[in-house]
Amino acid sequence: MRAGPVDSVLAGMGYDIDSPREAGTTRRDVLSVAAVLMAGGAFTVAGPAPHAAAESDTESGTEAAAEADGGCGVGYDEEFERELAEADEAIPETRALAPQGPPGRFALPLRRRFRVTARYGVRGNWIAGHHTGIDLAVPQGTPVHAVGGGTVVLARWSGAYGKAVTVRLRDGHYAVYAHLSRIAVRQGARIGTGDRVGSSGATGRATGPHLHLEIRARRGYGSDINPVAYLARRGARLL
């Protein structure tokens, strides 16, 4: 992996209040992150109250327990970032979007209980120096919904992110839904808040079925912000 293409991005990053603590890359940090990914249950169980069984469509037709070690090791993926940039530039920002619902209101990506297996900002040996999203462990096949309305700029296999959907939100931010087992939208589609984008899985660099939700202030890797704080300010409390 060549770090060159990201050096300028990371050097010019201006983290705001949503950003994690200053990243560290010590051996202790790396080992601590590895321990989190290998030993499930390190974080508290959180999430909305369980919904009806009809909301789950696992391949077996029954609701299975989420694997405790559902987490990931996604980092900078040069091919994914290049394809994302090309796709984003090919889709005009002026396209009319699907209805979003009440102004300023966003939705939760999951409608059932989940386990947080890796919080945003956990320090480690990622190129960004920290975990760029939040990992929410749920059973394979759990429906994943759009947190906000926007345009799907990429919906395909995305390297370490596995099967992923990247949406350009109305406010210019980008939402990445990663490690999906199934993608339910197409590139260029205009979606509204709460629309289904796919099903949870363990594709790409993942240790078990979960949703890796990443919110970027800009398109490129390293512009990530805290998804929990971002959603909370828009009426959707994830934790």
Backbone torsions as a table, in degrees:
resi	resn	phi	psi	omega
1	MET	NA	130.2	179.7
2	ARG	-97.4	126.5	-178.1
3	ALA	-84.1	-12.9	-175.2
4	GLY	-50.0	-51.1	-176.1
5	PRO	-59.7	-19.1	-177.1
6	VAL	-101.6	-14.4	-174.5
7	ASP	-56.3	-45.6	-178.1
8	SER	-66.8	-34.9	179.2
9	VAL	-64.9	-49.5	-176.6
10	LEU	-67.6	-36.0	-178.8
11	ALA	-66.1	-30.7	-177.7
12	GLY	-95.7	5.7	-177.2
13	MET	-68.2	137.7	175.6
14	GLY	-119.7	90.8	-177.6
15	TYR	-70.5	139.8	176.4
16	ASP	-104.8	-157.7	-175.6
17	ILE	-63.0	-20.8	-179.5
18	ASP	-78.5	-11.5	-171.6
19	SER	-78.5	156.1	-179.6
20	PRO	-75.4	174.4	175.4
21	ARG	-63.0	163.3	179.6
22	GLU	-53.2	129.4	-174.3
23	ALA	-71.1	147.5	175.8
24	GLY	-125.6	154.3	-178.7
25	THR	-130.8	30.6	-180.0
26	THR	-73.8	162.6	179.4
27	ARG	-59.7	-34.5	179.3
28	ARG	-63.4	-41.7	178.7
29	ASP	-62.5	-45.3	-178.5
30	VAL	-61.3	-44.0	-179.3
31	LEU	-66.3	-35.6	-179.2
32	SER	-66.9	-39.5	178.0
33	VAL	-66.3	-42.1	178.9
34	ALA	-60.1	-37.9	-179.7
35	ALA	-65.7	-37.6	179.1
36	VAL	-63.3	-44.1	-176.9
37	LEU	-71.5	-28.5	-176.9
38	MET	-89.4	-27.1	-176.9
39	ALA	-113.2	101.5	-177.8
40	GLY	-65.0	160.3	176.8
41	GLY	82.5	13.5	-178.3
42	ALA	-73.2	-20.9	179.9
43	PHE	-115.1	160.1	-175.8
44	THR	-71.3	150.4	176.1
45	VAL	-76.8	132.2	-178.7
46	ALA	-147.2	174.1	175.5
47	GLY	129.5	171.2	-179.4
48	PRO	-69.1	165.8	179.9
49	ALA	-63.8	150.9	-178.4
50	PRO	-59.3	144.7	176.6
51	HIS	-103.8	177.9	-178.6
52	ALA	-61.2	153.5	-177.8
53	ALA	-60.9	-22.7	-178.8
54	ALA	-63.4	-20.0	-178.3
55	GLU	-74.6	-17.2	-179.3
56	SER	-102.7	137.0	179.5
57	ASP	-134.0	55.0	178.6
58	THR	-60.7	157.4	-175.7
59	GLU	-59.4	-32.0	-177.9
60	SER	-81.2	-11.9	-179.9
61	GLY	86.2	0.2	177.7
62	THR	-125.5	155.3	-177.3
63	GLU	-84.8	118.2	179.5
64	ALA	-99.9	156.0	179.2
65	ALA	-71.0	141.5	179.1
66	ALA	-67.3	139.2	178.7
67	GLU	-71.0	134.5	-174.2
68	ALA	-65.7	-24.9	-176.0
69	ASP	-96.9	18.4	-179.6
70	GLY	-62.7	105.2	179.6
71	GLY	-158.0	-177.9	-176.9
72	CYS	-146.6	169.8	177.9
73	GLY	-127.8	36.5	-177.5
74	VAL	-66.0	143.8	176.4
75	GLY	-144.7	-155.0	-179.9
76	TYR	-68.5	126.8	177.8
77	ASP	-123.1	105.9	-173.0
78	GLU	-58.4	-42.3	-178.6
79	GLU	-65.0	-44.2	179.1
80	PHE	-61.8	-45.3	-178.1
81	GLU	-64.0	-36.8	178.7
82	ARG	-67.5	-44.7	179.9
83	GLU	-66.2	-36.1	178.6
84	LEU	-64.6	-43.8	-179.5
85	ALA	-63.2	-43.7	-179.0
86	GLU	-65.1	-43.3	-179.0
87	ALA	-67.3	-40.9	-178.4
88	ASP	-64.2	-41.2	-179.1
89	GLU	-70.7	-23.3	-179.0
90	ALA	-82.3	-12.5	-178.3
91	ILE	-110.3	111.6	-177.9
92	PRO	-57.8	143.3	178.8
93	GLU	-77.9	-11.5	-175.8
94	THR	-87.1	-0.8	-179.1
95	ARG	-63.2	139.5	178.9
96	ALA	-65.2	139.0	-177.9
97	LEU	-102.8	159.7	177.0
98	ALA	-68.7	157.4	179.2
99	PRO	-54.9	141.4	-177.7
100	GLN	-105.8	-11.0	-177.5
101	GLY	94.4	-159.2	-179.7
102	PRO	-53.5	135.4	-178.7
103	PRO	-53.0	131.8	175.2
104	GLY	78.0	-1.4	-177.9
105	ARG	-94.5	133.5	178.5
106	PHE	-115.4	175.8	-178.5
107	ALA	-127.2	164.8	176.5
108	LEU	-81.6	147.7	-178.5
109	PRO	-75.7	-19.5	-179.1
110	LEU	-128.1	147.0	-179.1
111	ARG	-117.9	34.2	176.4
112	ARG	-151.7	169.9	-179.2
113	ARG	-67.0	150.8	-179.9
114	PHE	-144.0	167.7	176.0
115	ARG	-115.4	128.7	177.1
116	VAL	-80.7	112.3	-178.2
117	THR	-101.1	-15.3	174.6
118	ALA	-156.3	115.4	179.9
119	ARG	-77.7	163.4	176.2
120	TYR	-67.7	139.3	173.8
121	GLY	88.8	0.5	177.8
122	VAL	-60.1	127.5	-176.0
123	ARG	-76.3	149.3	179.6
124	GLY	-178.6	-161.5	-174.8
125	ASN	-94.7	24.4	170.6
126	TRP	-67.2	156.5	178.8
127	ILE	-61.3	-35.6	177.9
128	ALA	-72.9	-15.0	179.8
129	GLY	90.1	-2.9	-177.3
130	HIS	-158.7	167.4	176.5
131	HIS	-72.9	123.2	-171.3
132	THR	-85.9	-2.0	178.3
133	GLY	-143.5	-161.1	175.3
134	ILE	-126.4	137.0	-179.1
135	ASP	-101.7	124.2	-177.8
136	LEU	-118.7	105.3	-177.1
137	ALA	-78.1	126.4	177.9
138	VAL	-144.8	164.8	178.8
139	PRO	-60.5	151.0	175.1
140	GLN	-54.1	132.1	176.8
141	GLY	90.0	2.5	178.4
142	THR	-64.6	131.6	179.7
143	PRO	-59.3	137.2	177.5
144	VAL	-115.7	129.5	-174.6
145	HIS	-115.5	153.2	179.7
146	ALA	-69.6	130.3	179.4
147	VAL	-74.3	-23.5	179.0
148	GLY	-156.5	161.2	-179.9
149	GLY	-72.5	152.3	179.3
150	GLY	173.8	-159.6	-178.8
151	THR	-118.4	131.0	178.4
152	VAL	-74.8	114.1	-179.4
153	VAL	-96.5	-20.5	177.2
154	LEU	-153.4	132.8	179.3
155	ALA	-146.3	87.7	-174.0
156	ARG	-171.3	-178.9	174.1
157	TRP	-61.4	131.3	-173.1
158	SER	-130.8	51.9	175.4
159	GLY	61.9	-128.2	-178.8
160	ALA	-60.8	-23.3	178.9
161	TYR	-78.3	-7.6	-178.3
162	GLY	66.9	-149.0	174.2
163	LYS	-70.4	121.2	-174.6
164	ALA	-142.2	154.8	176.1
165	VAL	-122.1	126.7	177.8
166	THR	-115.4	124.9	-176.2
167	VAL	-117.5	131.0	171.7
168	ARG	-84.9	111.9	-176.6
169	LEU	-77.1	164.6	-177.3
170	ARG	-59.1	-32.2	-177.2
171	ASP	-87.7	7.1	177.8
172	GLY	94.0	-9.0	175.6
173	HIS	-77.3	168.7	178.8
174	TYR	-125.5	135.9	177.5
175	ALA	-112.3	128.5	178.6
176	VAL	-113.5	123.3	177.8
177	TYR	-110.7	109.2	-169.2
178	ALA	-114.8	164.5	177.8
179	HIS	66.9	28.6	-178.6
180	LEU	-69.9	151.1	174.3
181	SER	-90.0	-23.6	-179.5
182	ARG	-149.2	139.8	177.7
183	ILE	-105.2	130.2	-174.5
184	ALA	-109.7	5.4	-179.5
185	VAL	-130.9	165.6	179.7
186	ARG	-115.8	153.8	177.0
187	GLN	-57.3	133.0	-179.9
188	GLY	92.1	-9.8	-179.4
189	ALA	-68.2	146.1	175.2
190	ARG	-102.0	120.4	-174.6
191	ILE	-120.8	159.1	179.5
192	GLY	-108.5	169.1	177.7
193	THR	-57.3	130.8	177.6
194	GLY	88.5	-9.4	178.5
195	ASP	-63.7	147.6	179.6
196	ARG	-77.4	130.7	179.4
197	VAL	-106.7	-17.2	-179.9
198	GLY	168.1	-161.9	-179.6
199	SER	-128.5	143.8	-178.9
200	SER	-64.0	153.3	179.5
201	GLY	-163.0	-156.7	-178.6
202	ALA	-139.2	35.4	-179.8
203	THR	-79.0	158.2	-178.6
204	GLY	77.2	-151.2	-178.6
205	ARG	-87.2	85.1	-176.7
206	ALA	-137.2	150.1	179.7
207	THR	-100.7	-4.5	-179.4
208	GLY	177.1	168.1	-177.9
209	PRO	-64.0	127.2	178.3
210	HIS	-168.9	171.7	173.1
211	LEU	-110.1	124.8	171.0
212	HIS	-97.8	110.0	179.5
213	LEU	-102.9	123.8	-178.7
214	GLU	-127.3	131.7	176.2
215	ILE	-114.8	125.0	179.7
216	ARG	-112.0	137.0	177.3
217	ALA	-71.8	-29.4	175.5
218	ARG	-132.0	178.7	-175.5
219	ARG	-68.6	-39.6	-170.5
220	GLY	-75.6	155.2	176.1
221	TYR	-59.9	138.0	179.7
222	GLY	100.4	-7.1	179.1
223	SER	-99.4	16.1	-176.8
224	ASP	-63.1	151.5	174.6
225	ILE	-131.1	170.2	-178.1
226	ASN	-68.0	112.7	-178.1
227	PRO	-66.2	-30.1	179.9
228	VAL	-66.3	-47.9	179.9
229	ALA	-67.1	-39.5	-179.3
230	TYR	-60.4	-47.6	-178.8
231	LEU	-70.3	-38.9	-178.6
232	ALA	-59.4	-40.3	-179.9
233	ARG	-70.0	-11.6	-179.0
234	ARG	-113.0	20.2	173.8
235	GLY	86.6	10.0	-179.6
236	ALA	-123.2	105.4	-177.3
237	ARG	-92.1	109.3	-177.0
238	LEU	-78.8	-39.3	-179.5
239	LEU	-122.1	NA	NA
